[in-house]
Amino acid sequence: MGRKWNNIKYAKAAKDANRSKIYAKFGREIYVAAKSGEPDPESNRNLRVVLERAKTYKVPRDIIDRAIEKAKGGSEEAYEPMRYEGYGPGGSALIVDALTDNVNRTFPEVRAAFGKNGGNIGVSGSVAFMFESTALIGFNGPSEDEVLDALVEADCDFRDVETQEDGSIMIYTDPEYFHATQEAMKSIGVEEFTTAELTMLPAADITLEDEETVAAFEKLVDALEDLEDVQQVYYNVEL
């Protein structure tokens, strides 16, 4: 599964290049999660997941607090989660997740980004079957054997445990085991997670044929991620 993690690293690096934009997206996501239940991560699973992910992107505390306080203050702003699917250059497949307060604005923008960059937006289900919802938990410290023992002890189901080139550990598991896996790792001394993602991983990656196609694909991804309402872009291309 290492190749799939490479794509997550590529995506994180791209976001690191424009922190103000990713912080704004996190602000919206945290607000929506806080509004979905109690604005307390201890009792609101959705909020806890978003905050764990925000930590790995080093989102400033003031942005987090401001979004939660906005939710507590009874703001009437409402965002609807939307998912779009489509194909890009070289037969690539993409899933686009958005949070929008105006579907009539977001859909044409996403469709235009596909159309102007060698892609085509598809109908619901046209691409999603190629992907699987997955939780990724990454960290430094314990050995792979210690991790496996802790997961078994905590009765946490998992798909794979992988040692990365830098010696860090990556756990692939079902989203329902996200928190349980983190708690199991904390029990063996993990204090900080380098990755805490709920993502969509492709069942199989594809490799684009030439540099021109790769450049066209990356331009499409950038165009989609530049849209204000787009939160995440998932794809099946090995970069």
Residue pairs with C-beta under 8 A, 6 or more apart in sequence:
1 159
1 160
1 162
1 170
1 172
1 201
2 162
2 164
3 205
3 238
4 201
4 202
4 205
5 136
5 138
5 162
5 164
5 170
6 238
6 239
7 205
7 235
7 237
7 238
7 239
8 136
8 195
8 197
8 199
10 239
11 233
12 56
12 57
14 221
14 222
14 225
15 21
15 22
15 57
15 225
16 22
16 57
21 226
22 57
22 59
23 59
23 60
23 63
24 228
25 230
25 231
26 50
26 54
26 57
26 59
26 63
26 64
26 67
27 63
27 66
27 67
28 67
28 79
28 99
28 231
29 50
29 99
29 231
30 47
30 50
30 51
30 54
30 63
30 64
30 67
30 68
31 67
31 68
31 70
31 71
31 75
31 77
31 79
32 79
32 81
32 99
33 44
33 46
33 47
33 49
33 50
34 44
34 47
34 67
34 68
34 70
34 71
34 72
35 71
35 75
36 44
36 46
36 47
37 43
37 44
37 45
37 46
37 47
38 44
39 47
39 68
39 71
39 72
40 47
41 47
41 48
41 51
42 48
45 179
47 68
48 179
49 178
49 179
49 196
49 198
51 64
52 178
52 182
52 193
52 196
53 196
53 197
53 198
54 64
55 192
55 193
55 196
56 193
56 194
56 195
56 196
56 197
70 77
77 101
78 101
79 99
79 100
79 101
80 99
80 100
80 101
80 103
81 97
81 98
81 99
82 97
82 98
82 99
82 100
82 103
82 106
82 107
82 229
83 95
83 96
83 97
83 98
83 124
83 128
84 95
84 96
84 98
84 107
84 110
84 121
85 93
85 94
85 95
85 96
85 121
85 122
85 123
85 124
85 125
85 126
85 127
85 128
86 93
86 94
86 96
86 114
86 119
86 120
86 121
86 122
86 126
86 127
87 93
87 94
87 119
87 120
87 122
87 126
87 127
88 94
88 114
88 117
88 118
88 119
88 216
88 217
88 220
88 221
88 235
88 237
89 117
89 118
89 119
89 208
89 213
89 216
89 217
89 220
90 206
90 208
90 209
90 213
90 216
90 217
90 237
91 206
92 119
92 206
92 208
92 217
92 235
92 236
92 237
93 127
93 130
93 131
93 202
93 235
93 236
94 119
94 127
94 220
94 221
94 224
94 233
94 234
94 235
94 236
95 127
95 128
95 131
95 200
95 233
95 234
95 235
96 110
96 224
96 230
96 232
96 233
96 234
97 230
97 231
97 232
97 233
97 234
98 106
98 110
98 227
98 229
98 230
98 231
99 229
99 231
100 106
100 229
105 229
106 227
106 229
109 227
109 229
110 121
110 224
110 227
110 230
111 121
113 119
113 220
113 223
113 224
113 227
114 120
114 121
114 220
114 224
115 121
116 223
117 216
117 219
117 220
117 223
118 216
118 217
118 220
119 220
128 200
130 202
130 203
130 204
130 236
131 200
131 201
131 202
131 203
131 234
131 236
132 200
132 201
132 202
132 203
133 174
133 175
133 198
133 199
133 200
134 159
134 172
134 173
134 174
134 175
134 198
134 199
134 200
134 201
135 171
135 172
135 173
135 174
135 175
135 177
135 178
135 181
135 197
135 198
135 199
136 170
136 171
136 172
136 195
136 196
136 197
136 199
137 170
137 171
137 173
137 178
137 181
137 182
137 185
137 193
137 195
137 196
138 164
138 168
138 169
138 170
138 171
138 193
138 194
138 195
138 196
139 168
139 169
139 185
139 190
139 192
139 193
139 194
139 195
140 167
140 168
140 169
140 192
140 194
141 169
141 188
141 189
141 190
141 191
142 150
142 169
142 185
142 188
142 189
142 190
144 161
144 163
144 169
146 188
147 161
147 169
147 171
147 185
147 188
148 161
150 184
150 185
150 187
150 188
151 158
151 161
151 171
151 181
151 184
153 184
154 180
154 181
154 183
154 184
154 187
156 173
156 177
156 180
156 181
156 184
157 173
157 174
157 177
158 171
158 172
158 173
158 177
158 181
159 172
159 173
159 174
160 171
160 172
161 169
161 170
161 171
161 172
162 169
162 170
162 171
162 172
163 169
163 170
164 170
168 194
170 195
171 181
171 185
172 201
173 181
175 198
178 196
178 198
182 190
182 193
182 196
185 193
199 232
199 234
200 232
200 234
201 234
202 234
202 235
202 236
204 236
205 236
205 237
205 238
206 236
206 237
206 238
207 237
207 238
208 214
208 217
208 237
214 237
214 239
217 235
217 237
218 239
221 233
221 235
224 230
224 233
225 233
